[in-house]
């Protein structure tokens, strides 16, 4: 048989990963008070490293995580801030060839951003329409060599400042979207059709009075994870997010650490508030995960969640309170487990629902 009928490893990779996605590059934030946004991210261990010479966007870095705060007073970011308040108006995928990936994405059904003027990267040509009117950038210059930021104005001394300020966060693990009822499959279809994402996990979560569906999507590079949340009713926390945010969008940003206890304890020392969890969760850890090998009292003190199994490995995670509008952050440590923790997902849902009940957003029959 002719060798041409047998794909090479490179050809197979292209087939599995047709647009060459290679992880997240950044998340972009905007809002009416960008100075406060920068200050909050600095409290979380991020350091200002560069400023865009024309847009004025600030790059903040920790490990391999880049977060941008857009300070442009006009255009997409300003319009997005007007519509949503403090918000995430863009995210970027790293790709092997931005031009080819952009053309391939459009050919596969993605729509070019109708007006990217005012985005953090200025006249960057490879931008798609993302969730809720946000921007989805495709970038092929990242890392230390040929960096996307080499033409930006560098802030003197940032390397030492980063070493001093960091709290152990090293990569962007996943970005969760909240979508309107009936749109979860629309967006999973978008990521699947355009970028060849696959479904990693499907959840059906129910609380005392509300519920949600969640479909976790993962890219061919196994580094970009995007869970999609859809409400089962008109009162759930997903619906509350959509009302507060005035539309669909990024609900939370998950950041990975190698030592969640040290990271969370330092963040708490700096004044970062975290979501609480019902006490019975911690009382049942040893029964639910015998032999997990972690200090339950330290978990209880810090409200850190744990999930997994002997065969799949463990993960530990915790969620901040709302940070930018209704957007919050997750701190996660993976110890072999590459999923999302269904038990923890339920615990998170229950804790937010309890807060909704306390605030009178929903009521539960006695």
C-alpha positions in Angstrom: 0.0 0.0 0.0 1.2 3.5 -0.8 2.7 5.4 2.2 0.5 8.3 1.2 -2.5 6.4 2.6 -1.0 6.3 6.0 -1.0 9.8 7.7 2.2 10.9 9.4 2.2 11.9 13.0 2.0 15.6 12.0 -0.9 15.0 9.7 -2.7 13.0 12.4 -2.2 15.9 14.8 -3.5 18.3 12.3 -6.6 16.1 11.8 -7.2 15.9 15.6 -6.4 19.6 16.2 -7.3 21.2 12.9 -6.7 24.8 14.1 -3.6 24.1 16.2 -5.0 25.3 19.5 -2.3 25.3 22.3 -3.8 26.6 25.5 -5.2 29.9 26.8 -3.1 33.0 26.3 -5.1 35.5 28.4 -8.4 36.7 29.7 -9.3 40.4 29.2 -11.3 42.4 31.7 -13.0 45.7 31.5 -15.1 47.9 33.8 -15.9 51.4 35.0 -13.0 51.3 37.5 -10.0 49.6 35.9 -7.7 50.8 38.7 -9.7 48.8 41.2 -9.6 45.8 39.0 -5.8 46.0 38.7 -5.5 46.4 42.5 -7.6 43.3 43.1 -5.6 41.2 40.8 -2.4 42.4 42.5 -3.8 41.2 45.8 -4.3 37.8 44.1 -0.6 37.6 43.3 -0.5 39.1 39.9 2.1 41.7 38.8 1.9 44.4 36.2 4.5 43.7 33.5 3.6 45.6 30.3 1.3 48.3 29.0 0.0 48.4 25.4 1.5 51.5 23.7 -1.8 52.5 22.0 -4.7 51.0 23.9 -3.2 51.4 27.4 -4.2 47.9 28.4 -2.3 46.5 31.4 -0.8 43.1 31.3 -0.7 41.3 34.7 1.2 38.0 35.0 1.7 35.1 37.4 3.4 31.9 36.3 2.0 31.2 32.8 -1.2 33.1 33.5 -1.8 36.5 31.8 -4.7 38.7 32.6 -5.3 42.0 30.8 -7.2 45.0 32.1 -8.5 47.2 29.3 -8.5 50.9 30.1 -9.6 52.1 26.7 -12.3 54.8 27.1 -14.0 53.9 23.8 -14.8 51.0 21.5 -15.6 47.4 22.3 -14.2 47.4 25.8 -15.9 50.6 26.8 -19.2 49.4 25.3 -18.9 46.1 27.0 -18.3 47.8 30.4 -21.3 50.0 29.8 -23.5 47.0 29.1 -22.1 44.6 31.7 -20.3 46.5 34.3 -17.0 44.9 35.6 -16.7 42.0 33.2 -14.6 39.7 31.0 -14.8 41.1 27.5 -12.4 38.8 25.8 -10.2 35.7 25.9 -7.4 34.4 23.7 -6.5 31.0 22.4 -2.9 30.2 21.5 -2.6 28.7 18.1 0.2 27.5 15.9 -0.6 29.9 13.1 -3.1 32.7 13.8 -3.9 33.6 10.2 -4.5 30.0 9.2 -6.5 29.3 12.4 -8.7 32.4 11.8 -9.4 31.5 8.2 -10.1 27.9 9.3 -12.4 29.0 12.1 -14.4 31.3 9.7 -14.7 28.5 7.2 -16.0 26.2 10.0 -18.8 28.6 10.9 -17.2 31.1 13.4 -18.1 34.8 12.8 -15.4 37.5 12.7 -15.7 40.1 15.4 -18.0 42.7 14.0 -16.1 45.5 15.8 -13.0 44.7 17.7 -11.9 48.4 17.9 -11.1 49.1 21.5 -9.9 45.6 22.3 -6.7 45.2 24.3 -4.6 44.3 21.3 -5.5 47.2 19.2 -5.5 46.4 15.5 -4.9 42.6 16.0 -6.6 41.1 12.8 -7.5 37.6 14.0 -10.5 38.0 16.3 -13.8 36.1 16.4 -17.1 36.7 18.0 -17.2 35.0 21.4 -19.7 34.3 24.2 -22.1 37.2 24.9 -20.5 39.6 22.5 -17.0 39.1 23.9 -13.9 38.8 21.7 -12.2 35.5 21.0 -8.6 36.3 20.0 -6.3 33.9 18.1 -2.6 34.5 18.8 0.5 32.7 17.7 3.2 34.7 19.5 3.4 33.7 23.1 5.8 32.6 25.8 9.3 34.1 26.2 10.4 33.7 22.5 8.6 36.0 20.1 6.3 37.2 22.8 3.0 38.8 22.0 4.1 41.6 24.5 7.5 42.4 23.1 6.2 45.5 21.4 4.4 46.7 24.6 6.0 49.1 27.1 7.7 47.0 29.7 7.4 48.0 33.4 10.8 48.1 35.0 11.6 45.5 37.7 8.5 43.4 37.1 10.4 40.1 37.2 11.5 40.6 40.8 8.1 42.1 41.7 6.4 38.9 40.3 8.7 36.7 42.4 7.8 38.7 45.5 4.1 39.0 44.9 3.1 35.6 43.5 1.0 33.2 45.6 1.7 30.0 43.6 -0.8 30.2 40.8 0.8 28.9 37.6 -1.8 28.3 34.8 -5.3 29.0 33.6 -7.1 25.7 34.1 -10.6 26.5 32.7 -13.0 29.2 31.9 -16.7 28.5 32.7 -19.5 30.1 30.6 -23.0 30.7 31.8 -25.5 30.6 28.9 -29.2 31.2 28.4 -31.6 28.2 28.6 -31.6 26.3 25.4 -28.1 27.6 24.4 -25.8 25.1 26.0 -25.8 22.8 23.0 -25.4 25.8 20.7 -22.2 26.8 22.4 -20.8 23.3 22.7 -21.6 22.9 19.0 -19.6 26.1 18.3 -16.5 24.9 20.2 -16.9 21.4 18.7 -17.5 22.4 15.1 -14.9 25.2 15.0 -12.1 24.0 17.2 -12.8 20.2 17.5 -13.6 20.4 21.2 -15.1 17.2 22.8 -17.5 16.7 25.7 -15.5 15.7 28.7 -18.3 15.5 31.3 -22.0 16.2 31.6 -23.6 17.2 34.9 -27.3 17.4 36.0 -27.1 19.3 39.3 -30.2 19.9 41.5 -30.4 21.9 44.8 -33.3 22.5 47.2 -35.2 24.7 44.8 -33.2 25.1 41.5 -31.0 23.2 39.2 -28.6 23.4 36.3 -27.1 21.4 33.4 -23.4 21.7 32.7 -21.5 20.4 29.7 -17.7 20.4 30.1 -15.8 20.8 26.8 -12.1 20.2 26.2 -9.9 21.1 23.3 -7.7 18.7 21.3 -4.6 20.0 23.1 -6.3 19.0 26.4 -5.2 22.3 27.9 -8.3 24.5 27.0 -11.3 23.5 29.1 -14.6 25.4 28.8 -17.6 24.1 31.0 -21.0 25.5 29.9 -23.7 26.1 32.5 -27.4 26.3 31.7 -30.2 26.8 34.2 -33.0 24.3 34.6 -35.4 27.0 35.8 -36.0 30.8 36.0 -34.6 31.2 39.6 -31.3 29.4 39.7 -27.9 31.1 40.3 -27.3 30.8 36.5 -30.4 32.9 35.8 -29.3 35.4 38.5 -25.9 35.7 36.8 -27.5 36.4 33.5 -29.7 39.1 35.0 -26.8 40.7 36.9 -24.4 40.5 34.0 -27.0 41.5 31.4 -26.3 38.5 29.2 -24.2 35.4 28.7 -20.6 35.4 29.6 -17.7 34.0 31.5 -18.8 33.0 35.0 -15.5 32.1 36.6 -11.8 31.7 35.8 -10.1 28.7 37.3 -6.4 29.1 38.3 -4.1 26.2 39.1 -1.7 25.9 42.0 0.6 23.1 43.2 -0.2 23.8 46.9 -3.7 24.9 47.4 -3.3 25.2 51.2 -0.4 27.6 51.0 -2.0 29.6 48.2 -5.4 29.9 49.8 -4.0 30.7 53.2 -1.9 33.5 51.7 -4.9 34.9 49.7 -7.0 34.9 52.9 -4.2 36.7 54.7 -4.4 39.4 52.0 -8.1 39.8 52.4 -9.5 37.8 49.5 -12.9 36.5 50.5 -14.0 32.9 49.6 -17.3 31.2 49.3 -18.4 29.1 52.2 -19.5 25.5 52.2 -22.0 23.6 54.3 -20.4 22.1 57.4 -21.6 18.6 56.7 -19.5 18.5 53.6 -16.3 18.3 55.7 -17.9 15.8 58.1 -18.4 13.4 55.3 -15.0 13.7 53.5 -13.4 10.6 55.2 -16.5 8.5 54.5 -16.7 9.7 50.9 -13.0 9.5 50.1 -11.4 7.0 52.5 -7.6 7.2 52.4 -7.4 10.6 50.7 -4.4 11.5 52.8 -5.2 15.1 53.5 -5.7 17.2 56.7 -9.5 17.5 56.9 -9.2 20.1 59.7 -7.0 22.3 57.5 -9.5 21.8 54.7 -12.4 22.7 57.0 -10.6 25.8 58.3 -9.9 27.0 54.7 -13.2 25.6 53.3 -11.2 23.7 50.6 -13.1 21.0 48.7 -11.8 17.6 47.7 -13.0 15.1 45.1 -11.9 12.2 43.0 -11.2 8.5 43.5 -8.5 5.9 43.9 -8.5 5.3 40.1 -9.0 8.8 38.8 -6.8 10.7 41.3 -7.8 13.7 43.4 -8.5 17.4 42.9 -8.8 20.1 45.5 -10.6 23.4 44.8 -12.2 26.5 46.3 -14.1 29.5 44.9 -13.7 33.2 45.7 -16.7 35.4 46.3 -17.8 37.6 43.4 -14.7 39.6 42.2 -15.7 41.5 39.1 -19.5 42.0 39.1 -20.9 38.4 39.3 -17.6 36.9 38.0 -15.5 34.9 40.5 -12.3 32.9 40.5 -11.6 29.3 41.3 -8.3 28.0 42.9 -7.7 24.4 41.9 -5.0 21.8 42.5 -5.1 18.7 40.4 -3.5 15.5 41.8 -4.0 13.3 38.9 -7.7 14.1 38.4 -8.5 15.9 35.1 -12.2 16.3 35.6 -14.2 18.9 37.5 -15.4 17.2 40.7 -19.0 16.3 40.5 -19.4 16.2 44.3 -17.7 19.6 44.6 -19.9 21.0 41.8 -22.9 20.0 43.9 -21.3 21.5 47.0 -20.6 24.8 45.2 -24.2 24.8 43.8 -25.6 24.2 47.3 -23.5 27.0 48.9 -24.5 29.6 46.3 -28.1 28.5 46.6 -28.0 28.9 50.4 -26.7 32.4 49.8 -29.6 33.1 47.4 -32.0 31.8 50.1 -30.4 34.1 52.7 -30.7 37.1 50.4 -34.3 36.3 49.5 -33.6 35.7 45.8 -35.3 32.3 46.0 -37.6 30.7 48.7 -37.9 27.2 49.8 -41.1 25.7 51.2 -40.7 24.6 54.8 
